[in-house]
Structure formats: C-alpha cells, structure tokens
Amino acid sequence: MSIVKSLLLGSAAGLVAVASAQAADLPAKSKAVEYVKVCDAYGAGFYYIPGTDVCLKVGGYLRADYYTAFANGGTAPLYIGQNNITQDGNVSYDRADDLTTTRARVAIDLDARTRTEYGTLRSYGRFYVSNDSAGGSSTLTNSVSSRAVDMDRAFIQFAGFTFGYVQSFFDFSTGLGTFVTANVGSNKLNNVFAYTASLGNGLSVTIAAEDAANRRSQIQARAGLTTPDTFDLDNGTGHVSYTDGTLAQAGLAMPEFVANIRIDQSWGSAQLSGAIHQLRSDTSDLAQVAGFTRAEDNDTDYGFAIGAGITFNLDSLTKGDQFIVQGSYADGATEYTGLSGQNQNGGRPGLGIIRGTSGAVVDLADGYVDPVTGSIEKVSAWTIRADFRHFWTPGLRSTLFGGYSSVDVPEVVGVTNYAGATVGTGGYYSTARDFNLYQIGFNTTWSPVRNLDIGVELLYSKIDVGGDFDPDGKAYYQNDEDIFSGMLRVQRNF
C-alpha cells in the first residue's frame, strides 16, 4: 500500500508541475471584445464607432428608372438645358433621337454626429454612381450607356454654422413631384458658408454666402440671332440648325448673398427668403460684332430674388398628407425661379435654352447688353407652384402638383428686338422673347413592404412663346411647345 500511495502522490505532483508550467506559458487575460453599441441620441440607425464618441449612420438607396417623353408631332422632347446634343449630331429633334432613356443608380449616405459643448457636430455626405442609357448621345456608336460618379451633398454643421455643398438656403421645398422634375420652383445645391440662429419656438434666421456659379444664367450680347436660312427645314440636311448667341459673361466677382427667416412647428412650416445676385458683362471682344458701338464699356449691375413658401401638415385628413405652395420673383436672377439654363442636380436637364424643330425656341438669360450704351438690361421672371400629397393607405400615396412661370425679356434694339425684318431680306430673328410655362403632374407610389417604393409619374409642360418674329411662317421656331413626359421608378432604401 505504501508503494501504491507513493506512486499516486508522485503522479499528482507531476501533474501539478506540468499544469503550472503550461499556465506560465499562457498570455495575460485579453480584454473583452468591444461590440458596436447603438446610439439612440439621434434616432434609429445610429451606432457608435468603436473607441470613439462619434455616432454614425450608414444608409442610401438603389433605384432603377425608366423615362419617356415626346413633344409636338411625336418627335423627341426638347433636350432642355445647355447641352443640346442629339443622336445624330444635329440640333433638331426628330426620329433620329430617343424617346426613352433608362437609369440605374446606387447612393450611399454617411451621417456622423457628436455631442459637444457647442451643440451637435455633424458631417454628412451622399455619393452616387449612375449608369445611364445614352439618349442624347452625339453618335449611335456611343449610345449604349454612360457611367457617372457624383456627389449629392457634403457638408459640416457646427454651432449654427454650415460649410460645404448643400441645398441653397433660398429654397423652401423641392416639391413632392419626386420623379420627373417639374422645373417650377427653385432647387439648387451650392457650396455655401452659412450661419443659422435659432430664436426659439421653431423660429430661425439664416444668412449665407453661396457659390454664384450655379445661380447665374448668362449675359448675352446676341440672343441666338440667326438668319432665316439657318432655321429653314429645307436646308438640304432635313434638320433645323441654329446659331448660338454671343455671350458677354464676365467672371465671378462676389458670391450670392442669401438670407431667410423660417418657422417649423407641428402644423407645418413657412419661410421668407431673399438673394442678391451680381451681373458682370465683358464686351471687350465684341468690337467686331456689328452694332456694338460701345463694346469697350463693360457694365456691372445687381439683380435680386425673393421667395416665399408654406407647408401644411394635414394629418387630420390622413397621416402624412401635405399641402405646399411656394413662389418666387427675380429681376436679373432667373435661376432663382426654377427656370434653369444648367443641368439640374442628378443630371436631369433643367428648363433653360429651349430649341426644337417645330416648337418653341427660347433663350434664357439674366440680361442682355445694349450695343449702344453698353449697359445690362435685366430679365425679370416669376413662378408659383403647389403640391398636394394624399395617403390612400399607409403603403399607397399620390401627389398632384402644378405650377406657372412667366419670363419678361427687355426690348433691346438689335439684340432682342428685330421686329420688321422679313424672311429673305437677310434680317435676323432673336430667340430671346417673353414666354410662359405651364406644368401639371401626377404621381402614385406603392410601398408593398417597408423601404421599397414602386411609382409612376406623368407630367405635361406647355411653353407659350410670345412675339411675332416670322410673319410668313417659314421660321418654325416661333411656335409654342407641348411636352409630355413620364417615368417609372423602383427604389429600395436602406
């Protein structure tokens, strides 16, 4: 027994020694894994970045769009905006041009916020990649598709200040016509430097300096003047062509100065805004243009715009129902009215320089240079728009919207007023003239499950052109234009 007992005790001692040796070789106890924690200070979807006090939300959407549009006589629609390029390289709109286009897009949102002693520090960015069918491409060979990477918003907000690329503080609402953009009402993204003071009870005041590049239309010395032969449909090509106006736009010298006063409460919101816009002409290269006797006299002038809007939350009808009405007036600052000579955000064209085969041909500008005095004569414009959205069920909603714009072009002899000239005499015809724009649209969106939208939208636009520049009817560009457009969108938000 004593021998057995000695063996057991020896074996136990050996095991303890081995275990002690192995324990000595093990590393020190590791720290617990730091799991991502929910940040509920700013709403759903925010998480703390591990090891920091920054709350981050990652979101975005993926969408597929199908567009269609046609103008008078079933031709392709006016490609509205400065990029008037059509399928076979001519500037008319006919059977050579696409009536349909498609788009696929994915967008990513990054929203980072931190509590500080000065309030919330926020940085936000939205970036997207699009694949578009090449309707409007200059050659059929390149009309398969085109890809674009772009930025929607990128800004920092801190202690009441906003820095970066964001919606203009002049704008009130982009409207509820979310698919086909109705260009009645302002909708601009700009680089801004702004300060917002909260006065309590939902009342705030903002002053801002904004990039002027997206707000200037153009200053012209010639407004698309062309000989009648240029617009002749029997010019041997079977297409209408045109001669651009002579620009007299000088460089930027100051930002746009914008201010607004706004109130947000449970019943809705309201805003009054204003802007100052600089116009600068450069006529130093116009001495060779006939009629410019004072081409050396450059001019600087100032335009302005005022806007107002109100939103009513109509939850008493159905939760989510809204009614919005807004309007703006501009003198020498037409881009503030929603009429635009530039492509709108996201690449869909804005309503700017309008040319067509048998319809309206209109040039849009901030002003025109008087060839005798050298002074800038300003264009005035105004718009009004209303939107009403109704939820039939929590997953089915419809919007009815419409608006009206009016543009008043000054009479500048030799530039915008060539009355009296007749076809065949070598006279010129200005494409700068008064016009009115009417729009009415309707959309319906179905959300069968959360964060999935399937919608259709239809839009009718009427361009009513003023002036009688072609008594014998040879120049077709004087006519009015009817544009019918629509789209289907499927979008998944995340």
C-alpha positions as CSV (number, residue, x, y, z in Angstrom):
1,M,0.0,0.0,0.0
2,S,2.8,2.4,0.9
3,I,4.3,1.7,-2.6
4,V,0.9,2.4,-4.3
5,K,0.4,5.5,-2.2
6,S,3.8,6.9,-3.1
7,L,3.1,6.3,-6.8
8,L,-0.2,8.2,-6.6
9,L,1.3,11.1,-4.7
10,G,4.2,11.3,-7.2
11,S,1.8,11.3,-10.2
12,A,-0.3,14.0,-8.7
13,A,2.7,16.2,-8.0
14,G,3.9,15.7,-11.6
15,L,0.5,16.7,-13.0
16,V,0.5,19.9,-10.8
17,A,4.0,20.8,-12.0
18,V,3.1,20.3,-15.7
19,A,-0.1,22.3,-15.3
20,S,1.8,25.1,-13.6
21,A,4.4,25.2,-16.4
22,Q,1.6,25.4,-19.0
23,A,-0.2,28.1,-17.1
24,A,3.0,30.1,-17.0
25,D,3.2,29.9,-20.8
26,L,-0.3,31.3,-21.4
27,P,-0.7,35.0,-22.3
28,A,-2.3,37.5,-19.9
29,K,-6.1,37.6,-19.9
30,S,-7.4,39.5,-23.1
31,K,-9.8,42.5,-22.9
32,A,-13.4,41.8,-23.6
33,V,-14.4,42.4,-27.3
34,E,-15.8,45.9,-27.7
35,Y,-19.1,45.4,-29.6
36,V,-20.7,48.1,-31.7
37,K,-23.2,49.9,-29.5
38,V,-26.5,51.5,-30.5
39,C,-26.5,55.4,-30.4
40,D,-30.1,56.4,-29.7
41,A,-29.4,60.1,-29.3
42,Y,-30.2,61.0,-33.0
43,G,-32.8,58.4,-33.9
44,A,-32.8,54.9,-35.4
45,G,-29.9,53.6,-37.3
46,F,-27.0,55.3,-35.5
47,Y,-24.2,53.3,-33.9
48,Y,-21.1,54.4,-32.0
49,I,-17.9,54.0,-34.0
50,P,-15.9,51.6,-31.7
51,G,-13.4,53.5,-29.4
52,T,-15.0,56.9,-30.2
53,D,-17.9,59.1,-29.2
54,V,-19.0,59.5,-32.8
55,C,-22.4,58.3,-33.8
56,L,-22.5,57.1,-37.4
57,K,-25.4,56.2,-39.7
58,V,-24.8,54.5,-43.0
59,G,-27.7,54.5,-45.5
60,G,-28.6,55.1,-49.1
61,Y,-30.7,53.7,-51.9
62,L,-30.7,51.7,-55.1
63,R,-33.0,52.7,-57.8
64,A,-34.0,51.9,-61.4
65,D,-35.7,54.5,-63.6
66,Y,-37.4,54.4,-67.0
67,Y,-38.1,57.7,-68.7
68,T,-40.1,58.6,-71.7
69,A,-41.1,61.9,-73.3
70,F,-42.2,63.4,-76.6
71,A,-43.1,66.8,-77.9
72,N,-45.2,68.2,-80.7
73,G,-45.8,65.8,-83.5
74,G,-44.4,62.8,-81.7
75,T,-40.8,63.9,-82.0
76,A,-38.3,63.6,-79.3
77,P,-38.7,66.1,-76.5
78,L,-36.7,69.3,-76.3
79,Y,-33.5,68.4,-74.6
80,I,-33.8,71.2,-72.1
81,G,-30.6,72.7,-70.9
82,Q,-27.3,74.0,-72.4
83,N,-26.3,70.5,-73.6
84,N,-28.3,70.5,-76.8
85,I,-26.8,67.4,-78.4
86,T,-29.0,64.9,-80.2
87,Q,-28.5,61.4,-81.5
88,D,-27.1,62.2,-85.0
89,G,-25.3,65.4,-84.0
90,N,-27.9,67.9,-85.3
91,V,-29.8,70.2,-83.1
92,S,-33.3,69.3,-84.2
93,Y,-35.5,66.7,-82.5
94,D,-36.9,64.1,-84.8
95,R,-36.9,60.3,-85.4
96,A,-33.2,60.1,-85.0
97,D,-33.5,60.9,-81.3
98,D,-34.5,58.6,-78.4
99,L,-37.9,58.9,-76.9
100,T,-36.9,56.7,-73.9
101,T,-34.0,56.6,-71.6
102,T,-33.1,54.4,-68.6
103,R,-31.0,54.8,-65.4
104,A,-29.7,52.6,-62.6
105,R,-28.2,54.3,-59.6
106,V,-26.8,53.4,-56.2
107,A,-26.2,56.1,-53.5
108,I,-24.5,55.9,-50.1
109,D,-25.2,58.2,-47.2
110,L,-22.8,58.8,-44.3
111,D,-24.1,60.8,-41.4
112,A,-21.7,61.3,-38.4
113,R,-22.7,63.2,-35.3
114,T,-21.1,64.0,-31.9
115,R,-22.4,65.9,-28.9
116,T,-20.2,68.9,-27.9
117,E,-20.5,71.8,-25.6
118,Y,-21.4,73.9,-28.6
119,G,-24.2,71.6,-29.7
120,T,-24.1,68.7,-32.2
121,L,-21.2,68.5,-34.6
122,R,-22.5,66.9,-37.8
123,S,-20.8,65.9,-41.0
124,Y,-22.9,64.4,-43.9
125,G,-22.1,63.1,-47.4
126,R,-24.1,61.4,-50.1
127,F,-22.3,59.9,-53.1
128,Y,-23.8,58.0,-56.0
129,V,-22.9,56.1,-59.1
130,S,-25.2,56.1,-62.1
131,N,-25.4,54.1,-65.3
132,D,-27.5,55.9,-67.9
133,S,-28.6,54.9,-71.3
134,A,-27.1,57.4,-73.7
135,G,-30.2,59.2,-75.0
136,G,-28.9,62.4,-76.5
137,S,-25.5,61.0,-77.4
138,S,-23.8,62.5,-80.3
139,T,-23.3,59.2,-82.2
140,L,-25.1,56.0,-82.3
141,T,-21.9,54.1,-81.6
142,N,-21.7,55.6,-78.1
143,S,-25.3,55.2,-77.3
144,V,-25.1,52.1,-75.2
145,S,-24.6,53.6,-71.8
146,S,-22.6,56.1,-69.8
147,R,-21.5,55.9,-66.1
148,A,-21.2,58.8,-63.8
149,V,-19.9,59.2,-60.2
150,D,-21.1,62.3,-58.5
151,M,-21.8,63.9,-55.1
152,D,-25.2,64.9,-53.9
153,R,-24.4,66.6,-50.6
154,A,-21.3,67.1,-48.5
155,F,-21.4,69.4,-45.5
156,I,-20.3,70.1,-41.9
157,Q,-22.6,71.7,-39.3
158,F,-21.3,73.1,-36.1
159,A,-22.5,75.7,-33.6
160,G,-25.1,77.1,-36.0
161,F,-22.6,77.2,-39.0
162,T,-23.0,75.2,-42.2
163,F,-20.0,74.7,-44.5
164,G,-20.0,72.7,-47.7
165,Y,-22.2,71.5,-50.6
166,V,-25.9,71.6,-49.5
167,Q,-29.3,72.8,-50.6
168,S,-29.5,76.6,-51.1
169,F,-30.9,78.4,-48.1
170,F,-33.0,80.5,-50.6
171,D,-35.0,77.3,-51.5
172,F,-38.1,76.4,-49.4
173,S,-39.1,73.0,-50.8
174,T,-38.1,70.8,-53.7
175,G,-41.7,69.8,-54.1
176,L,-43.4,66.4,-53.9
177,G,-43.1,65.6,-57.6
178,T,-40.2,63.3,-56.8
179,F,-39.8,61.5,-60.2
180,V,-39.9,63.8,-63.2
181,T,-38.6,67.1,-62.0
182,A,-41.1,69.9,-62.6
183,N,-39.0,73.0,-63.1
184,V,-41.4,75.3,-61.4
185,G,-39.8,76.2,-58.1
186,S,-36.1,76.6,-57.2
187,N,-34.0,73.5,-56.5
188,K,-30.3,74.2,-56.2
189,L,-27.3,72.6,-54.5
190,N,-24.5,75.0,-53.8
191,N,-21.2,75.4,-51.9
192,V,-22.2,77.6,-49.0
193,F,-20.9,79.3,-45.9
194,A,-23.9,80.0,-43.7
195,Y,-24.9,80.7,-40.1
196,T,-28.3,79.9,-38.7
197,A,-29.6,81.4,-35.4
198,S,-32.3,79.6,-33.6
199,L,-34.7,82.1,-31.9
200,G,-36.8,79.5,-30.1
201,N,-40.3,78.1,-30.7
202,G,-39.2,76.8,-34.1
203,L,-38.2,80.2,-35.4
204,S,-34.8,80.6,-37.1
205,V,-32.9,83.1,-39.2
206,T,-30.1,82.2,-41.7
207,I,-27.6,84.4,-43.5
208,A,-25.4,82.8,-46.2
209,A,-22.7,83.4,-48.8
210,E,-23.3,80.9,-51.6
211,D,-21.4,79.9,-54.8
212,A,-22.6,82.1,-57.6
213,A,-21.8,79.6,-60.4
214,N,-25.0,77.6,-60.1
215,R,-27.1,80.7,-59.9
216,R,-26.1,82.7,-63.0
217,S,-27.8,82.0,-66.2
218,Q,-25.9,84.1,-68.8
219,I,-25.4,87.6,-70.1
220,Q,-25.8,87.8,-73.8
221,A,-24.8,90.4,-76.4
222,R,-26.7,88.4,-79.1
223,A,-29.6,86.2,-78.2
224,G,-29.4,83.3,-80.6
225,L,-29.7,85.5,-83.6
226,T,-29.7,83.6,-86.8
227,T,-30.5,84.2,-90.4
228,P,-33.8,82.7,-91.6
229,D,-32.0,80.2,-93.8
230,T,-30.5,78.6,-90.7
231,F,-33.9,77.7,-89.5
232,D,-35.1,76.5,-92.9
233,L,-36.3,72.9,-92.8
234,D,-35.4,72.6,-96.5
235,N,-31.7,73.5,-95.9
236,G,-30.6,70.2,-97.5
237,T,-29.9,68.3,-94.2
238,G,-33.5,67.7,-93.3
239,H,-32.8,69.2,-89.9
240,V,-33.2,72.5,-88.3
241,S,-29.9,74.2,-87.1
242,Y,-29.2,77.3,-85.2
243,T,-26.5,79.9,-84.4
244,D,-25.8,80.5,-80.8
245,G,-26.0,83.9,-79.3
246,T,-22.8,85.9,-78.5
247,L,-22.1,85.6,-74.8
248,A,-20.8,88.6,-72.9
249,Q,-20.4,86.9,-69.5
250,A,-17.6,88.2,-67.3
251,G,-16.0,86.2,-64.4
252,L,-17.4,85.9,-60.9
253,A,-16.5,88.7,-58.5
254,M,-18.7,88.0,-55.5
255,P,-20.8,85.2,-54.0
256,E,-24.6,85.2,-53.8
257,F,-25.8,86.7,-50.6
258,V,-28.8,84.9,-49.3
259,A,-31.0,85.3,-46.2
260,N,-34.1,83.6,-44.9
261,I,-36.4,83.6,-41.9
262,R,-38.2,80.3,-41.2
263,I,-40.6,78.7,-38.7
264,D,-41.2,75.0,-38.2
265,Q,-44.0,73.7,-36.0
266,S,-46.4,70.8,-35.7
267,W,-48.9,72.4,-38.2
268,G,-46.1,72.8,-40.8
269,S,-43.5,75.3,-41.8
270,A,-43.1,78.6,-43.6
271,Q,-40.2,80.6,-45.0
272,L,-39.4,84.0,-46.5
273,S,-36.1,84.4,-48.3
274,G,-34.1,86.8,-50.4
275,A,-30.9,86.9,-52.5
276,I,-28.6,89.5,-54.2
277,H,-27.1,88.4,-57.5
278,Q,-24.3,90.2,-59.4
279,L,-24.3,90.6,-63.2
280,R,-21.0,91.4,-64.9
281,S,-20.5,91.8,-68.6
282,D,-17.3,91.5,-70.7
283,T,-17.7,93.2,-74.1
284,S,-14.0,93.6,-74.8
285,D,-14.1,91.0,-77.6
286,L,-17.3,92.3,-79.2
287,A,-15.9,95.2,-81.3
288,Q,-16.2,93.0,-84.4
289,V,-19.9,92.4,-83.8
290,A,-22.0,94.7,-85.9
291,G,-23.9,97.3,-84.0
292,F,-21.7,97.3,-80.8
293,T,-20.6,100.9,-80.9
294,R,-19.7,100.9,-77.1
295,A,-18.1,97.5,-76.9
296,E,-15.4,98.8,-74.6
297,D,-17.9,99.8,-71.9
298,N,-18.2,96.8,-69.5
299,D,-21.0,97.0,-67.0
300,T,-21.7,95.7,-63.5
301,D,-25.2,95.5,-62.2
302,Y,-27.1,93.7,-59.4
303,G,-30.2,91.6,-59.6
304,F,-32.3,90.2,-56.7
305,A,-34.8,87.5,-55.9
306,I,-37.4,87.0,-53.2
307,G,-39.2,83.8,-52.4
308,A,-41.9,82.6,-50.0
309,G,-43.4,79.2,-49.2
310,I,-45.7,77.5,-46.7
311,T,-46.3,73.8,-45.9
312,F,-49.4,72.5,-44.1
313,N,-49.3,69.1,-42.4
314,L,-52.8,67.6,-43.0
315,D,-52.7,64.7,-40.6
316,S,-56.3,65.4,-39.7
317,L,-57.2,64.1,-43.2
318,T,-54.7,61.2,-43.3
319,K,-51.4,60.8,-41.5
320,G,-48.7,62.1,-43.9
321,D,-50.9,64.3,-46.1
322,Q,-49.3,67.6,-47.0
323,F,-50.1,70.8,-49.0
324,I,-47.3,73.0,-50.2
325,V,-47.5,76.3,-52.0
326,Q,-44.5,78.5,-52.9
327,G,-43.4,81.2,-55.3
328,S,-40.5,83.4,-56.3
329,Y,-39.8,86.6,-58.2
330,A,-36.4,87.6,-59.7
331,D,-35.0,90.6,-61.5
332,G,-31.8,89.8,-63.3
333,A,-31.5,86.5,-61.4
334,T,-33.7,84.0,-63.4
335,E,-32.1,80.9,-61.9
336,Y,-33.9,81.6,-58.6
337,T,-37.3,81.0,-60.2
338,G,-36.6,77.4,-61.1
339,L,-36.1,78.1,-64.7
340,S,-32.6,77.0,-65.5
341,G,-30.1,77.1,-68.3
342,Q,-28.0,74.5,-66.4
343,N,-28.4,70.8,-65.8
344,Q,-30.3,70.1,-62.5
345,N,-28.9,68.0,-59.7
346,G,-28.6,64.4,-60.6
347,G,-28.1,65.1,-64.3
348,R,-31.7,65.5,-65.4
349,P,-31.8,68.6,-67.5
350,G,-33.3,71.9,-66.3
351,L,-35.5,74.2,-68.3
352,G,-33.2,76.6,-69.9
353,I,-32.3,77.2,-73.5
354,I,-35.1,75.6,-75.4
355,R,-34.9,74.7,-79.1
356,G,-36.9,72.4,-81.2
357,T,-37.8,71.6,-84.8
358,S,-41.4,72.8,-84.9
359,G,-41.9,74.2,-81.4
360,A,-40.6,76.8,-79.0
361,V,-37.1,78.2,-79.3
362,V,-36.3,80.3,-76.3
363,D,-33.0,81.6,-74.9
364,L,-32.9,82.1,-71.1
365,A,-30.5,84.8,-69.7
366,D,-30.1,87.1,-66.7
367,G,-29.7,90.1,-69.0
368,Y,-28.7,91.4,-72.4
369,V,-26.1,94.0,-73.3
370,D,-27.3,97.2,-75.0
371,P,-25.0,97.6,-78.0
372,V,-25.3,101.4,-77.9
373,T,-25.0,102.2,-74.1
374,G,-23.1,99.1,-73.0
375,S,-25.5,98.7,-70.1
376,I,-27.0,95.4,-69.0
377,E,-30.8,95.2,-69.4
378,K,-32.2,92.7,-66.9
379,V,-34.7,89.9,-67.5
380,S,-37.5,89.5,-64.9
381,A,-39.3,86.3,-64.1
382,W,-41.7,84.8,-61.5
383,T,-43.1,81.4,-60.6
384,I,-45.7,79.9,-58.4
385,R,-46.2,76.2,-57.6
386,A,-48.5,74.0,-55.4
387,D,-48.2,70.3,-54.4
388,F,-50.8,68.1,-52.6
389,R,-50.0,64.6,-51.3
390,H,-52.5,62.1,-50.0
391,F,-52.0,58.7,-48.4
392,W,-54.8,56.4,-49.5
393,T,-53.3,53.7,-47.2
394,P,-50.0,53.7,-45.3
395,G,-48.4,52.0,-48.3
396,L,-50.1,53.9,-51.1
397,R,-49.8,57.6,-51.8
398,S,-50.5,60.0,-54.7
399,T,-49.4,63.6,-55.4
400,L,-50.9,66.2,-57.6
401,F,-48.7,69.2,-58.4
402,G,-48.5,72.1,-60.9
403,G,-47.1,75.5,-61.5
404,Y,-46.7,78.5,-63.7
405,S,-43.7,80.6,-64.8
406,S,-43.5,83.9,-66.6
407,V,-40.4,85.4,-68.2
408,D,-40.3,89.1,-69.4
409,V,-37.4,89.9,-71.7
410,P,-36.4,93.6,-72.1
411,E,-36.6,95.2,-75.5
412,V,-33.0,95.9,-76.7
413,V,-32.9,97.1,-80.3
414,G,-30.6,95.0,-82.3
415,V,-30.4,92.2,-79.7
416,T,-33.8,91.1,-78.5
417,N,-36.0,93.2,-80.9
418,Y,-35.7,92.6,-84.6
419,A,-39.3,93.3,-85.4
420,G,-39.8,94.4,-89.0
421,A,-37.2,92.1,-90.6
422,T,-38.7,89.6,-93.1
423,V,-37.5,86.3,-94.4
424,G,-35.3,86.5,-97.5
425,T,-34.0,90.0,-96.8
426,G,-31.1,88.9,-94.6
427,G,-32.8,90.0,-91.5
428,Y,-32.1,88.5,-88.1
429,Y,-34.5,86.9,-85.7
430,S,-33.9,86.8,-82.0
431,T,-34.7,83.7,-79.9
432,A,-34.9,85.9,-76.8
433,R,-38.6,86.7,-76.2
434,D,-41.2,86.6,-73.5
435,F,-42.6,83.2,-72.7
436,N,-44.8,81.4,-70.2
437,L,-44.5,77.9,-68.8
438,Y,-47.4,75.8,-67.5
439,Q,-46.9,72.5,-65.8
440,I,-49.1,69.9,-64.2
441,G,-48.1,66.5,-63.0
442,F,-49.4,63.5,-61.1
443,N,-47.6,60.5,-59.4
444,T,-48.6,57.5,-57.4
445,T,-46.2,55.4,-55.3
446,W,-46.9,52.0,-53.8
447,S,-44.7,50.6,-51.0
448,P,-45.6,46.9,-50.7
449,V,-43.0,46.4,-48.0
450,R,-41.0,48.9,-45.8
451,N,-38.3,50.9,-47.7
452,L,-39.4,49.7,-51.2
453,D,-41.1,52.2,-53.5
454,I,-42.7,51.5,-56.9
455,G,-44.0,54.6,-58.5
456,V,-45.1,56.2,-61.8
457,E,-45.3,59.9,-62.7
458,L,-46.8,61.8,-65.6
459,L,-46.0,65.5,-66.4
460,Y,-47.4,67.9,-69.0
461,S,-45.5,71.0,-69.9
462,K,-46.7,73.9,-72.1
463,I,-44.3,76.5,-73.3
464,D,-46.2,79.5,-74.6
465,V,-43.9,81.7,-76.7
466,G,-44.6,85.4,-77.1
467,G,-43.7,87.7,-80.0
468,D,-44.2,87.7,-83.7
469,F,-40.8,87.3,-85.4
470,D,-41.8,85.5,-88.6
471,P,-44.8,86.9,-90.4
472,D,-44.8,84.4,-93.3
473,G,-44.4,81.3,-91.2
474,K,-41.1,80.0,-92.6
475,A,-39.2,80.0,-89.3
476,Y,-40.8,77.3,-87.2
477,Y,-39.0,78.2,-84.1
478,Q,-41.6,80.8,-83.1
479,N,-44.3,78.2,-82.2
480,D,-45.5,77.0,-78.8
481,E,-44.4,73.6,-77.4
482,D,-46.3,70.8,-75.7
483,I,-44.2,68.3,-73.9
484,F,-45.4,65.0,-72.4
485,S,-43.1,63.1,-70.1
486,G,-43.3,60.4,-67.5
487,M,-41.3,57.7,-65.7
488,L,-41.4,54.5,-63.7
489,R,-39.2,54.2,-60.7
490,V,-38.4,51.2,-58.4
491,Q,-36.3,52.2,-55.4
492,R,-35.0,50.3,-52.4
493,N,-33.9,52.5,-49.4
494,F,-31.6,51.2,-46.7
